[in-house]
Structures are given as structure tokens and as C-alpha cells.
Amino acid sequence: MTPTKNFLVISALGGDRSGIVDQLSRIILDNGCSIVDSRMTVLGGEFAILLMIEGNWNTLAKLEGTLPGIEQQLGLTIIAKRTTERPSGPDLLPYGVEVVSLDHPGIIHHLASFFSQRKINIEDMATSAYAAAHTGTPMFAVHMTVGIPSNIHIATLREEFMEFCDSMNLDAVLEPIKS
């Protein structure tokens, strides 16, 4: 019988400064836990991090108990929630989506709606706004990883997606992720 793995997801947000990842990862290690997945970024003047932490039930409980002190010590707002391993579901094909366009409101909503209507889950997403080289035109870029159910006909989906993007004046690519 395989022992049950115990996980804790931590979300933390606070003013950006050097050393936050060092201090937070040290506290997690000192409490007998390990980081198994993470995302971190700086948004404006704020540092944001998502961590999936694995440990024994008691080491995770000990870490949870220290969170109010960590908030004070590091100047972060922390939310934590116990979770489990992601259950294996239907066969999903990992695809990457790249979109670039003139910046305008609603791009994310329209992309999310396109995939949601087709029961395609957005697994990961990163966006950025920037000024185009030479002209300074406001631009917007989106990178997504989506899980496409294996029963969806890819050529049809790609055609629908390109028509959708053309209708919104989005320059886009939908490609399989090569491991």
C-alpha cells in the first residue's frame, strides 16, 4: 500500500524585496517540508508566490501553525490550504497557446470563454503588456498551457481557434507541447 502524500498550497503576497524566496524556502525546509511545485513573480511593486509543499501530516501542521509569525516576519499576506495530488482524469493532450495583439480590454476573458465552452482546461497562464519596439504601440501577450481532451478533433479545434482569433484581431499559435 502506497502511503498517502500530504500537501499544502501556500499563496503569499507582499512588497517586493530581495531575499523573500530565500527566507520562505528556509522556513519550509526547517519545518521538515519540501517545495514540489511553485510559481513566483513580481507584479508592480508586489511579490507574489504560489507554493505546493509536501510533508508528513505533522510537519505540515507545524508549518501551518507558524504561518501567522511568517506573515509578520516577512511582511506577507499568506493563505494556506491543504490539498491532495491531482487525480488522474481523462487523457489530456498538452498544448501551448501563444497570443499577441494590440492591447485592449477583454482579451483574457474572450480566450478563457473560447476554451471553457469546449471543456478545455487552462492549466497555466502568463500575460504581459508592453510597448512595441520602434512605435511604442501598447501590446499584449498571452502564453497558456491548455489540456485538450483526447476526444476533441485537433484540426477542427485549431481551425475554430484561428477563426476566433482572426475575428478578434489576435495573432495566435496553438501547438502541441513537446516534452
N, C-alpha and C positions, 0 to 999 in steps of 0.2 A: 504494500500500500504506500503510495507516494504521500509524503507529508504535505499538509496544506500550507501554501505560501501566504504570508501576511503582508499587506501593502497599505501604505498611507500616501495619499496625494496631498501635497502642500502647495498652496498658492501664496506668494508673498509679493508685496508691492511697497516701495518706499523711495525716498530720494536717492538719486544715483550718486555713487561714490566708489572709489576703488576699494577692494577688499571684501565686499559683501559675499561673493561666492566662496572665497577662502574661509571666511568666518562661519558661514552657514554650513558648508560641507564638513568643516572640522567638528561642529556641534553634532551633526548627524553621525559621523564616524565615532566620536566619543561616546555616543549613546548606543553603540553596537549595531548600527543600521548601515545600509548602503543605498546609494542612488542608482536606480536601474534605468531611469529614463528622465530626460529633462529638456526644458525649453527655457531660454532666457533672452531678454532683450532690453534695450533702453528705449523708452518711448517719451519723447520730450525730455524733461528733466527727471523722469521716474524710471527706476529699475523694476522690472517685472520678471518673476521666475515661477515656473511650474516644475515640481519635482515629484517623481514616483519613487517612493522609498520602500525598500524591503527590509524586513527584520522579523525576529521572533515576536510573538504576540506581546510578551512582556517588555521587550526593548522598544517596540512601537508605542506601547502605553507610557513608558518612561519618557520617550521623546515628546509625546503629546502633552504630558504634564509640564514639560519645560517651555512650551511654546509661548505662554504669556511673558516669561522672562526674556525669551529670544526677541520677541516683539520690542520690548523695552530696550534691550541691549543693542539691537541692530537698527532701531528706528523703522521697523517694518510693520505693515498690517498683514497678518497671516491668517489664512483659512486652511483648515486641515479636514480631511475626510478619509475614513477607511474605505478601501476598495478591494476588489478581487482581480485575479488575472482575467484578461479579456477572454470571454468564452469563444471557442471556435464556432463560427457560423457557416453560412453558405460560402461556396468558393467565390472569392472576390479577386478580381484582376486589378492590380495596382497601376493606375495611370497618372501621369503628370499633366497638369493644365498650366499653361503659361498665357497670360493675357497682358497686353499693353494697349493703352489708349490715351486720348486726351482725358484729363481729369474732369469728372463730373459726378454729381451725386447719384447713388443708386447702383453703381457697378456691382458691388458685392451682393447686394440684395438680389439683383437680377440673375447673377451667376448661381447663387445659392438656390434660388427658386427653380432654375433650369434643372439642376441636379436633383433637388428634392422631389420634383414632380415625377422623376424617373426612378425614384427609390435608390439613388446613388448617394452614398455617404461621403461627406468631405472629411478626410482623415487628418489633414494638416493644411494650414494656410498661412501665407505671409504676404503682406501687401506693403507697398511704399509709394509715396508721392514724391515727385522730383521735378526739376526744371530740365527741359530738353536742352541738349548741347546746342550752342550757337544761337538758338532763338529764345530760350528761356520759357517756352510754352509749358504750362502746367501739365504734367503727365502722371499716369497712374499705372502701376504694375502689380500683378497678382500672380502668385505661384501657389498652386494647390496640388495636393495628392488626393485622389479620389479612389474609392473601392467600387469597381463596377461589377455587379453580379454577373456570373458566367453565362447566365441565360439571356443577357442583352446582346443583340447583334451589334458588334463594334462599328462596322461600316455605316450602318443606319444611324447609330448614335453620333458618330463623327460628322456625318452629313447634317444631321439636325443641329449639332453644336455649331458648326461653321455657318449655317444659315442664321442661327440665333445671333452669333457674334457679328456677322455682316449687318444684320438689321439694327444692331446697337453701335455699329462703327467701332468694334473691338478687333484688334489684331490678336489672333489666338492660335494655339497649338494644343492638340490633345494627343499624347503619345504614351505608349507603354513604358513603364519604369523598368529599366534593365538592371538586374541585380549583379 
